[in-house]
Each structure stands twice: as structure tokens, then as C-alpha cells.
Amino acid sequence: MSNSPLPQDDVAAIDELRKVYVQLGTELKKIIVGQDTVVEQLCICLFARGHALLMGVPGLAKTLLISRLAETMSLSFSRIQFTPDLMPMDITGTDILQELPGGKRAFEFAKGPVFANIVLADEINRAPAKTQAAMLEAMQEHKVTVAGRTYTLDSPFFVLATQNPIEQEGTYPLPEAQLDRFMFMIGVDYPSRDEEIAIARSTTGQTLPKLEHVLDGPKVLAFQDLVRRVPVPDHIYEFAVDLARKTRPASSEAPAWLKPLVSWGAGPRAVQNLILGAKARAALNGSYMVRLEDIIEVADPVLRHRVMTTFTAESDGVTSRDVAKRLVEELAKAG
């Protein structure tokens, strides 16, 4: 197990990040009722340089939450409503013929909505594969290619895509390889009764309050670099690898109960995201080293879209979340 202490500057920076995270939560609570877990998982993705896929029915304040999160960070925000007729140039931008002084004409690149720090890709599964591929290039490479020319996106760059789980007409389901590019799948659930009463009171009165700026772009980038430096004990690396390997039904390491329930398990990118998510969660909570509880807490959003269940599992009402939860519990007990 690694016990190397962080440099004093990094210790102070983690303390600062913890304070900033508390401030972010305080500001968002002025408008967003509940959804504490969603806010935490969004912040983990942001500071780990990951992208998130939000699953939830309409009306749960997903768009409001994302736009106000951008407001507290002084970051640019854009919302793209994905539709079946959306073309790649609609999100990346295109060349426009402009008239120059002297009567000359030249093509000038007009940036699309993807050129923002935080991009909400609303109902991403409504767009055809070609448009999703353009979005995927932006997510993975932080660049877009238009008419043979490549343009670099501003940093930080954070994509939040949403899917409506109840309406499937006119949608293009994301293939597993594309789902794997999202660090987290975040479930946005209905509020509790008390929270719903608070929502009714706070949103049917006067104008919503403006939020204070807590962070700016350069500070977010500095915190993202800090997260990468958080130490990870050897047994945490082993836990992450063992967890991912046990999700693969063809592996000899997979438990017998899992094999008839899972058709496809998590790949190496899941291990990377388990470690990065645990690092970010540790830093946000003021810890100077990753703990087992950090990796256990991020296991659900990392694995729920990477473990593909079989028809047998579906007929028995077993979800990928159930499989991941049982694996985590068994592995934690064995450790």
C-alpha cells in the first residue's frame, strides 16, 4: 500500500477544493431542491475530466441544474436539443460566405453550440449516428473537424447528455461502444414528498435568485490537474481491476451466479473511470488519499451502463445495477 504523502501545496489545494465544493452545493440549493447525489456525481465527472449521461424522465430539472452549475463556475453553457434531422454541422458549426471590405468574399468559420465549456446534449439518442459521431469526436478529442479543418475546443470541456428512458419512438439507441465513452451514467430520480412540496413553493413564486460565481475556468483546470495527483493505495487499484474483471461472463474470475445474467462486461475504460472517480470524490470530500469507500460510491454510475444483462436477467427483473451492487458487496467482504 502506498503511503507517500502529498506535497504541502497539494494538501492546501485539496482543502480549498473541499471548501469550493461546499460553496457550490450551497449556491445550487438556492434553486435546486434535493438531488445531492446527482450534484456530487456531476462534480466528480467535472473535476475528473469526464463526461456524464443523465437518465431521467422529463421535468426533473436536469437542464436547470446543468445551466446553474455552469453559472456558479463562470463557464459558458450551451444546450443542444437533439432531433432526428440534426446534422453534424448544426452542432460543430460551418463555413459561411462573408463579404469583405473591397467587395471580396471569403469563407469564415461560424462556431456551433459545441464550442462552450459545458454542453448539454439533450436527448442525444434522438439524433442519427453521423451526428452522434461528431459529438463523440468532440468529447474524446476535444476537437471538431469541419470541411477538412480541425478546430480545438475551449477548456474545460464537459458534455452532459440526457436520455429519456420512457419514450423510445424515433430514437437511435446509443451503441455500447459509445456508451463506454461516458464516465458516469447518472440516474435522476423523482424527488421525495417533502422535496416536491419545497419545489412547488420555491418555483411558483418570485423570480429565481441569481447564483454567485464560485469558480472560473483556470481554477477548474487547476483542480482537474490536482485530482490526478491524489495518491491511490495499491489495494484500491487491485479492487478496481478485480471488480471490472468479475463483470465479464467469459472470464474464469466471474462468479457462477453472474454468467447467466450478463452478456457483456466492463472493459479497461471502466477501471480508469473507477480510479479517476474515486480520486475526484476523495478530493471533494477533503481526503488526501483514495479510500475504499470512494471507489464503492462511484462503482454504480461507472458500471451501470457498461454491464449488459441478458434476457434471462431482464425476465427475472435483475438490472445491471443489481449485478454491480452484488459484486461490490462480495468483493468488499472478501477484502
Buried (B, 14 or more C-beta within 10 A) or exposed (E): EEEEEBEEEBEEBBEBBBEBBEBBBEBBEBBBBBBEBBBBBBBBBBBBBBBBBBBBEEEBBBBBBBBBBBBBBBBEBBBBEBBEEBEBBBBBBBBEEEEEEEEEEEEEBEBBBBBBBBBBBBBBBBBBEEBBEBBBBBBEEBEBBBEEEEBEBEBBBBBBBBBBEEEEEEBBEBEEEBBBBBBBBBBBEEBEEEEEEBBEEBEEEEEEEEBEEBBEBEBBEEBBEBBEEBBBBEEBBEBBBBBBBBBBBEEEEBEEEBBEBBBBBBBEBBBBBBBBBBBBBBBBBBBBBBBBBBBBBBBBBBBBBBBBBBEEBEEEEBBBBBBBBBBBEBBBEEE
